[in-house]
């Protein structure tokens, strides 16, 4: 059986210069946003990981090349030069260890491997999906008589067939600033939650519509609880740890820390950080504060913000039951119209009756309907669940402003205009 295997090539330039600042034992840098590379079959793309935030004048070029290969392996490969070394292989195979959190980098570097191509992050194929994989790539760089140790955290997002789509994320990286000094995989990472996702999953028109998920802090065993804040968009840029610690109870909610990721809805009656109700059609972002166990000396840490979210309740579609015209004698024709009003008219400002000549219906759409001048439609106001009414065709125009031609055929449209307590 043929399976798909992904190769990610590391091209590493030869020049590397360390910063003169070696006061700190660990230099850590969080990539925000994460470096993201997406690949599809027959395509090759590249991104660069620049090490200048760590005081290193160098970069690594990542590229993904998709190939159909036999076997069940999902792999990343690296092209080495004489200065760079990566993690030890697995049981003397070609596969490099995907290091676990807190693994020693120094003890896992293979300084004997001469092959320029090595592979990491092998993963199994299961029911058409590649397993999501997050791990640490340990590396050593040698210069003069010294060696610098460090790690890069890489995340592979699964893809499915037949629409094959691979996504690579580089989260963060760190080095030991002291030559020949060991560093542990993940050392330097703050105890903050990651991958915060917020969704509107219900139509209660309040905070319980909001579903939050996030990945637990990698140092979750030192965390007692997480405190979740709902921050209006206009306040999120200035929101920080000092402000978070002043927020009153009731304007946040707490989650007990566990060894699993969180996924749940906001508790009823939770307010935003200003004590206001969570309402529709307003932009919000989510922050999560990690509160350490009292026996740990680490400080509270505030996450990065989520993407913005706006809650809304969609209006249901209008159902037109009957639209027909009748001759009333002389030159008089009347249009009879009845339709069901959705949502008991809640959130509806008005309805607009629009007449379109059958010859124009092929290109008629909602965007055109929303931009018709007010003389070319008829406003309908109703508080009932069901509308029934008649209109004198002599007093109506079609959507272009032309008089109704009794020898032509027309289609009736009803456009519902929200009152902005809903979004539609």
C-alpha positions as CSV (number, residue, x, y, z in Angstrom):
1,X,0.0,0.0,0.0
2,X,1.2,3.5,-0.9
3,X,1.2,6.1,1.9
4,X,2.2,9.7,1.9
5,X,5.4,10.9,3.5
6,X,6.4,14.5,4.0
7,X,10.0,15.6,3.9
8,X,11.0,18.9,5.5
9,X,14.5,20.0,4.5
10,X,16.7,22.1,6.8
11,X,19.3,24.3,5.1
12,X,21.6,25.8,7.7
13,X,24.1,28.5,6.8
14,X,27.7,28.2,8.1
15,X,28.0,31.6,9.9
16,X,26.9,31.9,13.5
17,X,27.9,34.6,15.9
18,X,26.8,34.5,19.6
19,X,25.8,37.6,21.5
20,X,28.2,39.0,24.0
21,X,25.6,38.8,26.6
22,X,26.0,35.5,28.5
23,X,24.6,36.6,31.8
24,X,21.5,34.6,31.3
25,X,21.9,30.8,31.2
26,X,18.9,30.3,28.9
27,X,17.8,32.5,26.0
28,X,14.2,31.8,25.0
29,X,12.1,33.3,22.2
30,X,8.4,32.7,21.6
31,X,7.4,33.1,18.0
32,X,4.1,35.1,18.0
33,X,2.5,34.4,15.7
34,X,4.0,31.0,15.2
35,X,5.9,30.5,11.9
36,X,3.5,28.6,9.7
37,X,4.2,26.6,6.5
38,X,1.5,24.9,4.6
39,X,2.1,22.4,1.7
40,X,0.0,20.5,-0.7
41,X,1.0,17.7,-3.2
42,X,3.4,18.7,-6.0
43,X,4.3,21.9,-4.2
44,X,7.4,23.0,-2.4
45,X,7.4,26.1,-0.2
46,X,10.0,27.6,2.2
47,X,10.1,29.7,5.4
48,X,13.1,31.0,7.4
49,X,13.6,30.7,11.1
50,X,15.8,33.6,12.1
51,X,17.8,33.1,15.3
52,X,18.6,36.8,15.8
53,X,16.3,37.1,18.9
54,X,18.7,34.7,20.6
55,X,21.7,36.8,19.6
56,X,22.7,34.4,16.8
57,X,23.3,35.9,13.3
58,X,22.0,32.9,11.4
59,X,18.8,31.4,10.1
60,X,17.4,28.0,9.1
61,X,15.4,27.5,5.9
62,X,12.5,25.0,6.2
63,X,10.9,23.6,3.1
64,X,8.2,20.9,2.7
65,X,8.2,18.6,-0.3
66,X,5.4,16.1,-0.5
67,X,6.1,12.7,-2.1
68,X,4.3,9.5,-2.4
69,X,6.4,6.9,-0.6
70,X,5.8,3.3,0.6
71,X,5.4,2.7,4.3
72,X,3.6,4.4,7.2
73,X,6.0,7.2,8.1
74,X,5.4,10.9,8.4
75,X,8.9,12.4,8.5
76,X,10.9,15.6,8.7
77,X,14.4,15.6,7.2
78,X,17.4,17.9,7.8
79,X,20.5,18.6,5.7
80,X,23.5,19.0,8.1
81,X,26.7,20.9,7.7
82,X,30.0,20.3,9.6
83,X,28.9,22.7,12.5
84,X,25.4,21.4,13.2
85,X,24.4,18.2,14.9
86,X,20.9,16.9,15.9
87,X,19.3,14.5,18.3
88,X,20.5,10.9,18.5
89,X,18.8,8.2,16.3
90,X,16.3,5.7,17.4
91,X,17.8,2.2,17.8
92,X,20.5,3.0,15.3
93,X,18.0,3.6,12.6
94,X,17.8,6.6,10.3
95,X,15.1,8.3,12.5
96,X,16.1,11.0,14.9
97,X,14.5,11.2,18.3
98,X,11.6,13.5,18.7
99,X,12.6,14.6,22.2
100,X,10.2,14.7,25.1
101,X,9.8,17.7,27.3
102,X,12.6,18.1,29.8
103,X,14.9,15.7,28.0
104,X,18.6,16.5,28.2
105,X,19.8,18.0,24.9
106,X,23.4,17.4,25.6
107,X,22.8,13.7,26.3
108,X,20.8,13.2,23.1
109,X,23.1,14.7,20.5
110,X,24.7,12.4,18.0
111,X,28.2,13.8,17.2
112,X,29.2,10.7,15.1
113,X,26.5,10.7,12.4
114,X,28.1,11.5,9.0
115,X,25.0,11.1,6.8
116,X,23.8,14.6,5.7
117,X,20.2,13.5,5.7
118,X,18.4,12.6,8.9
119,X,14.7,12.2,9.7
120,X,12.6,13.2,12.7
121,X,9.0,13.2,13.9
122,X,8.0,9.9,12.4
123,X,4.3,9.3,13.1
124,X,1.7,6.6,12.3
125,X,-1.1,6.6,9.8
126,X,-4.5,6.0,11.4
127,X,-7.9,5.9,9.5
128,X,-6.6,8.3,6.8
129,X,-5.2,10.8,9.2
130,X,-1.7,11.6,10.1
131,X,-1.4,12.0,13.9
132,X,-0.9,15.5,15.2
133,X,2.7,15.7,16.4
134,X,4.4,18.1,18.7
135,X,8.0,17.6,19.7
136,X,11.4,19.1,20.4
137,X,14.3,19.0,17.9
138,X,17.5,19.1,19.9
139,X,20.5,20.6,18.2
140,X,24.2,21.4,18.9
141,X,26.3,24.0,17.1
142,X,30.1,23.8,17.3
143,X,32.4,26.7,16.8
144,X,36.1,27.0,17.7
145,X,36.4,24.7,20.7
146,X,32.9,25.4,22.1
147,X,29.5,23.8,21.7
148,X,26.1,25.6,22.1
149,X,23.1,23.4,22.8
150,X,19.5,24.4,22.1
151,X,16.0,23.1,21.0
152,X,13.3,24.0,18.5
153,X,9.6,23.1,19.2
154,X,7.8,22.0,16.1
155,X,4.2,21.1,15.6
156,X,2.8,19.1,12.7
157,X,-1.0,19.4,12.1
158,X,-2.8,16.4,10.6
159,X,-4.2,16.2,7.1
160,X,-6.7,13.9,5.4
161,X,-7.0,12.3,2.1
162,X,-7.9,12.9,-0.7
163,X,-7.4,16.6,0.0
164,X,-3.9,16.3,1.4
165,X,-2.8,19.4,3.3
166,X,0.2,19.5,5.6
167,X,0.8,22.3,8.1
168,X,4.0,22.9,10.0
169,X,4.3,25.3,12.9
170,X,7.4,26.4,14.6
171,X,6.3,27.5,18.1
172,X,9.5,28.7,19.9
173,X,13.2,28.0,20.4
174,X,15.9,28.5,23.0
175,X,19.7,28.0,23.6
176,X,22.0,27.8,26.5
177,X,24.1,30.9,26.4
178,X,27.0,29.3,28.2
179,X,29.2,27.1,25.9
180,X,29.1,23.4,26.7
181,X,26.3,24.0,29.2
182,X,23.3,21.6,28.8
183,X,19.7,22.7,28.2
184,X,16.6,20.7,28.7
185,X,14.0,20.3,25.9
186,X,11.4,23.0,26.6
187,X,13.5,24.8,29.2
188,X,12.7,28.5,29.3
189,X,9.0,28.1,28.3
190,X,6.6,30.0,30.5
191,X,3.7,28.1,32.2
192,X,1.1,29.6,29.9
193,X,-1.7,28.0,28.0
194,X,-1.5,27.9,24.2
195,X,-3.7,27.5,21.1
196,X,-6.7,29.4,22.5
197,X,-9.7,29.0,20.2
198,X,-13.0,30.7,20.7
199,X,-16.2,29.8,18.9
200,X,-19.9,30.9,18.9
201,X,-21.8,27.6,19.3
202,X,-25.3,28.6,20.4
203,X,-28.0,31.2,20.1
204,X,-28.6,32.2,23.7
205,X,-27.5,35.8,23.0
206,X,-25.2,35.8,26.0
207,X,-21.9,34.5,27.3
208,X,-23.0,30.9,27.2
209,X,-22.8,31.0,23.4
210,X,-19.0,31.2,23.7
211,X,-17.0,28.0,23.6
212,X,-13.3,28.1,24.6
213,X,-10.6,25.6,24.1
214,X,-6.9,25.7,24.8
215,X,-3.9,23.5,25.2
216,X,-2.8,23.1,28.8
217,X,0.5,24.8,29.9
218,X,3.5,22.6,29.2
219,X,4.4,23.1,32.9
220,X,0.9,22.2,34.0
221,X,2.1,20.3,37.0
222,X,3.1,23.6,38.6
223,X,-0.3,25.2,37.9
224,X,-3.1,25.3,40.4
225,X,-5.8,26.9,38.2
226,X,-6.4,29.0,35.1
227,X,-8.3,32.3,35.2
228,X,-10.2,33.2,32.0
229,X,-10.8,36.8,31.1
230,X,-13.2,38.1,28.4
231,X,-11.7,41.3,27.1
232,X,-13.5,43.8,24.8
233,X,-11.5,44.4,21.6
234,X,-10.8,48.1,22.5
235,X,-9.1,47.0,25.7
236,X,-7.0,44.0,24.7
237,X,-3.9,45.8,23.5
238,X,-3.4,47.4,27.0
239,X,-4.5,44.3,29.0
240,X,-1.6,42.9,30.9
241,X,-0.7,40.9,34.1
242,X,-1.0,43.9,36.4
243,X,-4.5,44.7,35.1
244,X,-5.5,41.0,35.2
245,X,-4.7,40.9,38.9
246,X,-7.0,43.8,39.7
247,X,-10.1,42.3,38.0
248,X,-13.0,41.8,40.4
249,X,-14.5,38.3,41.0
250,X,-17.4,37.7,38.7
251,X,-15.6,39.4,35.8
252,X,-13.6,36.2,35.1
253,X,-14.0,32.5,35.8
254,X,-11.5,29.9,37.1
255,X,-10.7,26.4,35.8
256,X,-8.8,23.8,37.9
257,X,-5.6,22.8,36.2
258,X,-5.4,19.2,35.0
259,X,-3.2,17.1,32.7
260,X,-5.7,17.4,29.8
261,X,-6.5,20.3,27.5
262,X,-9.6,22.4,28.2
263,X,-12.8,22.6,26.1
264,X,-15.9,24.2,27.5
265,X,-18.4,27.0,27.5
266,X,-18.3,30.2,29.6
267,X,-20.4,29.9,32.8
268,X,-23.6,31.8,32.9
269,X,-23.5,35.3,34.3
270,X,-19.8,35.8,33.7
271,X,-19.1,39.4,32.8
272,X,-16.3,41.0,30.8
273,X,-13.3,42.5,32.6
274,X,-15.3,45.8,33.0
275,X,-18.2,44.1,34.6
276,X,-20.5,44.4,31.6
277,X,-22.7,41.8,30.1
278,X,-21.4,39.8,27.2
279,X,-23.5,40.9,24.2
280,X,-23.9,40.1,20.5
281,X,-22.2,42.2,17.8
282,X,-19.3,43.2,20.0
283,X,-15.7,42.1,19.5
284,X,-14.0,40.2,22.3
285,X,-10.7,38.4,23.0
286,X,-9.8,35.8,25.6
287,X,-6.8,35.8,27.9
288,X,-5.9,33.0,30.3
289,X,-3.9,33.6,33.5
290,X,-1.9,30.7,34.9
291,X,-2.0,30.6,38.8
292,X,0.9,28.5,40.3
293,X,0.6,26.1,43.2
294,X,1.7,27.9,46.3
295,X,4.6,25.5,46.9
296,X,6.1,26.7,43.6
297,X,8.0,30.0,43.4
298,X,7.0,30.8,39.8
299,X,5.0,33.9,39.2
300,X,1.5,34.2,37.6
301,X,1.8,34.2,33.8
302,X,-0.7,35.7,31.3
303,X,-1.3,34.0,27.9
304,X,-1.2,35.7,24.6
305,X,-4.7,36.8,23.4
306,X,-7.0,34.7,21.3
307,X,-8.2,35.9,18.0
308,X,-11.3,38.2,18.2
309,X,-14.8,36.8,18.2
310,X,-18.2,38.3,17.7
311,X,-21.4,36.6,18.9
312,X,-24.4,36.7,16.7
313,X,-27.7,34.9,16.2
314,X,-28.5,34.2,12.5
315,X,-32.1,34.9,11.4
316,X,-34.0,32.1,9.8
317,X,-34.9,32.3,6.1
318,X,-38.2,33.7,5.0
319,X,-40.7,31.3,3.5
320,X,-43.0,32.9,0.8
321,X,-46.2,30.8,0.7
322,X,-48.1,32.7,-2.1
323,X,-47.4,35.5,-4.5
324,X,-49.9,36.1,-7.3
325,X,-51.6,39.0,-9.1
326,X,-55.3,39.4,-9.9
327,X,-57.2,41.6,-12.3
328,X,-59.5,44.0,-10.5
329,X,-61.2,45.7,-13.5
330,X,-60.1,48.6,-15.7
331,X,-56.4,49.0,-15.4
332,X,-56.2,47.8,-11.8
333,X,-54.2,44.8,-10.8
334,X,-53.5,43.7,-7.3
335,X,-50.6,41.6,-5.9
336,X,-51.4,39.2,-3.1
337,X,-48.5,38.2,-0.9
338,X,-48.2,36.0,2.2
339,X,-45.1,34.7,3.9
340,X,-44.0,33.3,7.3
341,X,-42.0,35.7,9.5
342,X,-39.0,34.0,11.0
343,X,-37.9,34.2,14.7
344,X,-41.3,35.7,15.6
345,X,-39.9,38.9,14.0
346,X,-37.4,39.3,16.8
347,X,-34.4,41.2,15.5
348,X,-36.3,42.4,12.3
349,X,-36.4,46.1,11.5
350,X,-38.5,45.7,8.3
351,X,-39.2,43.6,5.3
352,X,-38.8,44.9,1.7
353,X,-40.9,43.6,-1.2
354,X,-38.9,43.6,-4.4
355,X,-40.2,42.8,-7.8
356,X,-37.8,41.5,-10.5
357,X,-38.6,40.9,-14.1
358,X,-38.0,37.2,-14.9
359,X,-35.5,38.2,-17.6
360,X,-33.3,39.8,-14.8
361,X,-33.5,37.0,-12.2
362,X,-30.4,35.1,-13.4
363,X,-28.1,37.9,-12.2
364,X,-30.2,39.0,-9.2
365,X,-28.7,38.4,-5.8
366,X,-28.7,39.6,-2.2
367,X,-26.0,42.2,-2.8
368,X,-28.0,43.8,-5.5
369,X,-31.2,43.6,-3.3
370,X,-29.4,45.4,-0.4
371,X,-28.4,48.4,-2.7
372,X,-31.8,49.1,-4.3
373,X,-33.0,52.7,-3.9
374,X,-35.9,53.1,-1.6
375,X,-38.3,54.1,-4.4
376,X,-37.9,50.7,-6.0
377,X,-39.1,48.5,-3.2
378,X,-42.1,48.4,-0.9
379,X,-41.6,48.4,2.9
380,X,-43.5,45.9,4.9
381,X,-43.9,46.2,8.7
382,X,-45.5,43.3,10.6
383,X,-45.4,42.1,14.2
384,X,-47.2,38.8,13.3
385,X,-45.6,35.4,12.6
386,X,-47.5,35.4,9.4
387,X,-47.9,38.2,6.9
388,X,-50.8,38.5,4.4
389,X,-51.4,41.6,2.3
390,X,-52.3,43.1,-1.0
391,X,-50.5,45.8,-3.1
392,X,-51.7,47.9,-6.1
393,X,-49.4,47.1,-8.9
394,X,-50.0,50.5,-10.5
395,X,-48.2,52.0,-7.5
396,X,-45.2,49.6,-7.6
397,X,-41.9,49.7,-9.5
398,X,-39.5,46.9,-10.2
399,X,-36.0,46.9,-8.7
400,X,-34.7,49.0,-11.6
401,X,-37.3,51.7,-11.2
402,X,-39.3,50.6,-14.2
403,X,-43.1,50.5,-14.1
404,X,-44.7,47.1,-13.9
405,X,-45.5,45.8,-17.4
406,X,-48.6,43.6,-17.2
407,X,-47.5,41.5,-20.2
408,X,-44.3,40.5,-18.4
409,X,-43.8,37.9,-15.7
410,X,-42.1,38.9,-12.4
411,X,-40.6,37.2,-9.3
412,X,-41.4,38.5,-5.8
413,X,-38.5,38.7,-3.4
414,X,-38.7,39.6,0.3
415,X,-35.6,41.0,1.9
416,X,-35.4,41.0,5.7
417,X,-33.5,43.9,7.3
418,X,-32.1,43.2,10.9
419,X,-32.4,45.8,13.6
420,X,-28.8,45.0,14.6
421,X,-29.7,43.1,17.7
422,X,-29.0,40.2,15.4
423,X,-26.4,39.9,12.6
424,X,-27.6,38.7,9.2
